[in-house]
Amino acid sequence: MCGRRAGKSFVLALIAVFLACFHDYCQYLAPGERGTVFVIATDRKQARVIMRYVRALLQRVPILSRMIEREWAEGFDLNNSVSIEIATASWKSVRGFSFVAILVDEIAFLSTEETANPDYEILNALRPGMATIPGAMLLCASSPYARRGSLWDAHRTHYGKDNDPVLVWQADTRSMNPSVPQSFIDAAYAADPASASVEYGAQFRSDIEAFVSLDTIMACVSDGVHERG
């Protein structure tokens, strides 16, 4: 997770280009089939930001520019049978692909009229497309928000655990991008500490939960107890 959107968008684009250009997936693809590096953003505006970074990385590096077979508004086809494609959040439109990698931007803020739990539904729709590609990567990057949803579940379940197959990385803005002035961050904390702790401190909020707080609920839960008399 990161605390600054612009830097995170570039990191997602960089990972997308690296996984698309420097890995060989041909042995897992049928004749005529293309592997897809899929980048999902909260809306088309954010998706275009990520695609601009992808385009710059591909076009400005000669060895990568020679790999481009076709460019269209939402992606690139490369000459190694891999495509980089961007899309907005919809669990219906992400089916039918062979995913070599999936990068989801701002998963804590996905919204759609199609379902009440878009993050879970989208991840459930994406995972089958990774099944035939060994080592396919699912990377979800986001500023945190409320202590609920798939991002919170991943953090609660996997963060800080050794030898866990799921890596959860949590870092504040200054750790990820020291070029951001500390004075700018201090001013944000002075104006709105709760919002700044999310945006620049990468902390989940506890002030926007339901009637009963999560801490109160968890205090009443016993691990391993499935039934009480």
N, C-alpha and C positions, 0 to 999 in steps of 0.2 A: 504494500500500500504506500501511497505517496501523499504528500500534503499540498502539492501544487500541480494544477491541471496541465499547464503548458509543458512543463518538463516531462510529465508522465506521458503525454501524447507522443512526444519524440521518442521516449524509451519504447513505447509500444510499437511505433513504426520501425525503429531500429531492430527490435526483436523479430518483427514480422519479416523484414527483408533478410535478416540473417538466416532464419529458419527456412525461408523459401529458396534462397540462393545457394546455401552452403551445405545442404543435406540432400542425399540421394534417396528418393522414395520410389524409384521406378520398379523395384522388385515387388512392391506391394500394390501396384496399380495394374489393372487390366488394360489391354490394348485400347487406346482411345480415351482412357479414363484420365482425369486430371486430379491431382491432389490440391487441396485448397487451404491456404492460410487465411482464416476468416477473422476479420476485425469488426467487432460489434460495438457501436457507440450508442449513447442515449438518444441522439437525434441526428438529423442529416448535417446540421451545422458542425457538430463535433466530429462527425465522420469525415467531413471534408478537411478538417484541420489535420487529422491523422493521415489522410491520403496525400495531402500536400507534402508532408514529411517523407512519406513512402516514395513519392514521385521524385523528390529532390535527391534522396539517397540512391535511387536506381539510375537516374539520368546523369548525375554529376560524377559518378564513379565509372570510369571507362569499362572495367571488367564486368560491371553489373549492367551497364547500358546495352552491352552486346547480347545480353540474355533476353531482352524485351522482344517478344513476338508481336504483341498487340496491347494497346492501351485503350481503355474505354472509361466512361465517367466514374465507374465504381471499382475499377481495379486494373490489374495487369495480368496478361498471360506470359509466362516465361518459357524459354526453350527447353527446360528440363521437366516438362509436364506438370508444373506447379503454377497455380494462380494465386495472386494476392487479391482479396476482395473485401470490401467494406459493406456493412449493412447496419440498419437500425434495429432496435429491439423488437422482435416479433417471433414468438415460438413457432408460428406457422411457416415462416419464410426461411427457416434455417435447416429444414430437412432436405434429404436427398443428396448431400454432399459427402465426399470422402475427405475428411479433415486431417491434415497433417499437423495443424496447430490452430488453436482458437484463442483469441485475445479479446477479452471483454472489458471495455472501458466504463468506469463509474458504475459498477454493478450495484452499489448501494443505492443508486438513484434511478434505476430503470423504472419506467412507468409505461403502461399501456392499458388501453380500454379492454383488451382481450381477456385478461385474467387478473385476479386480485393479488397473485404472487408471481409477478413476471420473472423475477430472478430465478426462482426454482423451476418454473415452466420452461424457460429458455435453456437452462443448463440441462434439464432432462431431455429436451429435444435435440440438443447438440451432441450429447455423449455417444449415441449410437453411431454417429458419423466418424467417430474416432476408433471404433472397435477393430477395424481391419488394418490400422496403421500402427505397428508396434512403436512405442515411444512417442506417440502423438501427445502434444503438450496443451494443457488447458491453463491459461494464465488470466486471472481476474485482477484488475487493478482499480483502485478506487480510493477516494477520500472516505473515511468511515462516516457513519451517521448514527442511526438509532441501534440499540442493542437487540436487533432482530434481523431476520433475513439470512440469506446464504452466506454473506460476508461475515456476519457476526457468528454464525454457526461454525464456519471454517476457523475463525480466530479462536473461539472457545474450545474447539475440539483439537486443533493441531498446533496452535502457537506455542513456541518454546519447548517442543518435545523432540528429543533426540531420536534419530533413526525413524522418523515418521515419513511416510511416502509423500505426504502433502507438506509443502513448504509455505509457511505464512511469514511474510516479511512486513514489519511495521516500522516506519521511520518518519521522523518529523521533516519539515521542509528544509531546515538548515543542514541536516545530515545528508539529504539528497541533493541539495543545490545550495552550496555555501555562498553563491553570488547574490542571493536574496538578502538585502540588508536587515540586520537584526533590529534596527530602528523601525523599519516598516512592520515587522512582526510584532514588536512591542506596542506600536500604535494600534494594531488590530486587536490585541489582547485588552488594551485599555478601553477600547470602544465596545467590544462585545466578547467577553472571555469565553463564553460557551461556543460561539460560532468559530472563534479563532482557534480553539483547542481542536476542533475538527479540521479546519482548513489548513492550519500550519503545524499543529501538534500531533495530527493523526490519531486522535483519541475519539472513542465512541461517546455519544451523548447519552446521559442518563436522565435528562430533564424533559424528554419528549416521549416518555413511555406511556403505557396504558394507565388505568385507574390504580391498579396494583403494580408496584414497581417490580422489575425483574429480580432484584436482590431479595425482596420479600418472598416471591414465589420460590426462588431457588433455596431459600432457607427452610422451606417446607418439604423439599424433595430429598428423598434418600436414595442413593445410588444402589441399584441391584434389587430394590423392593418393587415388585410388580403388583402386589395385592395385599390389602390389609383387612383383617377380620373385623 
